[in-house]
Every structure is written in structure tokens, then in C-alpha cells.
């Protein structure tokens, strides 16, 4: 089938409109004789074409809107007119959310309502089958495969299943239950409302001290594999690494809690394959995920510096004024390249290096400017200025 261009489409449309109008006005004896008559006829034709396009656009919009609503209803909601969202938990079980605490879990094939008066649900992580739900008062768990309640809603707070375990608030204390509802870990830890969630990731769960300020790591057997002495314990998105904070010091552990970056005062950035560590002296080193130092001195930029020479050059302007007298020229100092380069390291701090890459000073300065061939004006962290020579020595 040959494709029709937009130009051809509108040409045919315009011809059709003109023919219809010509036939219509011909019924009343209207002729297109004369300049004025042709103008009037053209205005009518243009107006009719615009109105036709508007009407067609409105009809197309409402037709597409009806189709979209019908298609979206089949995908997002269901045949229940009061259902605001339909979420399939398995090939058979679905949750219908009414948004007023009267949602229900049903068998999608038979339509049987298996669990009523459900306010919300929270699905398990990969590999687990029990879904956490709330009836508006208490929380429990049901199977996403059968829709049947496995753990009755009796907890004030409950978290999703992960690694075969789920955390519940039982009388103000944190406990971990298995897939049958049996308590398998009870460390007599009080529940803290400000904690984002007690969920196992990669076989470990972050827990807090009685004061709620220090954190440790618990394994699936209930053992404290990291003591309650860290301010932050956080896994990476893929749960292959753990980032620890202890005061101003940080460390990185692998999934088996082996040390990759030892605890030290630093800033840490983790990429897909390397760990960048910025130390207090602003130097940067890189580790691989096995704990090996790949690069022990990384920089982000090197720049050439120019300085103004002592000589003065007079540049004469060529333009003339109204009196045909030459305008005054311009005096300036020509520039030259300094011997050393400025390199940038961590936290945007700069140091001096030779053109062949030999480090002269550590990255100690916020900014460096050349003021001579081998003389440099350096800005300290507290914004004072000092002059440093080509050996890195402060000139007094």
C-alpha cells in the first residue's frame, strides 16, 4: 500500500471541501463570478475546513480516550467499578484496592474473595512468598500463591519477608519470624519508630542499640556479626558491599563482611567497578572490590598556568577620530607559560607538579595562580594568600 504524504492528504481534503461547498452554494444559485464573490466563497470554504478539522479532532480525541480508558481498566483495575487498582500477586491471586480500607484479595479465575477488609499490602522480596497486609488495625501475612492467611494480623508493626524471615513488633520488641509465624530470633531489642525498616539483605539485617543512635549487623542465625558501635551501616543497591560509618571514619566490607577499605577518616564513592577514597590530605586512591589498591594517587585535572612578564608592550590603535587624529594606543604585559603545572585532586584542592608529572606539592591549596616563571600565588583553605617557589617552599 502506497503511503500518502501530508501534502497530498490536505490537498485532497481541501478539494473535497471546495466541491461540497460549491455544490451547496450552487443549490441557491450562488456563482463565483467576480473578485468579491470569489473572496466570499473562499472565506466560507476556509471556515468550513477549520470547523471540519475541529470536529474531526474532537471525535478522534473522545474515541481514543474511550479506547484508552477501556484498555487501562483491563490492565490497571478490573471489572469492579469501585476498584482503584488491581495488583496481581501471582498468576491466580490478585489484590483489589478500594482506597478506603475495604480492599480484598481474590482468586482471579474464580472471583472468590479470599481476604476482605484489606487496607494495604507489601509484597516480599525475591524468593519469598508471604505478603504483609494490614486490616487497618493490625498486620499479618498471607500467601501470594493461595491468598490464604498464614500469620493472623496481630502485630502493631510488621515488615516484608526477605531471606525467609520477617521482622515484627511484638509488644514493643523486635522479633523475627519464619514462614510459619514461629519466632526464630528474639534479641530483646525494643522497637524504635524512626527506623526505616528491619529487613534482611544478603543474609544480614541492620539493628539499633537501646538508645537508637548506634547500629550493628545481625545474621540469619541471630548472631551479632558487627557490634552496635556504628553510626551508619548501609548496603549498596546490589547488596554486594556494605558501607560503615563510625564517627568521622568510614570503611567498606564485601558481602561476606571481609574488609575492602579499612576504617579511616575519608570520603568514599563507589562506582560499578572501583571504590574511590578521598583522604583528609585531599589525595585520592582507588581500590578494587577485592581490597587491592589500584591507583594510590589520582588527580582529576591538570592545567597550564600563564603569568604576566615584566616588559610592557604598546599596541597602537588603527582607528581615527572625527579630527583625523589617531586614538591613543593600549599598554599591556605579554604573557608567558610558567614552569610548573597546577593539578586538581580531591575536594577540588590543587597542588603543583612539573610538566613531566613529578609532584612538587601535595594538594594543599584552594587555588593557584602563576605570578612569575617559577613563582606561584596560592590560596590556603582559610582563604589566605601565600607565595610558593618552584620547589614548593613558601617565600617569606
Protein Blocks (a to p, Z undefined) as FASTA:
>chain_A
ZZddfklmmmmmmmmmmmmmmmmmmmnopacedjklmmmmmmmmmmmmmmmmmmmmmmmm
mmmmmmmmmmmmmmmmmmblkbcbdcdfbfkbccddehnopaccddfknopafbghifbd
cdddehiabdcddehlaccdddfklopafbdcfbfbdcddeehiacddeehiacdddfko
pafbdghiacdfklgbdcdeehiacdddfkopaccdddfkopafbdcfbfbdcddfkopa
ccddehjbccdddfkopafbdcddddddddfkbccdddfkopacdddfkopafblcdcfb
dcddddddfbdcddddfbdcfkopacdddddddddddfbdcdddehhiacdddfkopafb
dcfbfbdcdfbfkbccdddfkopacdddfkopacZZ
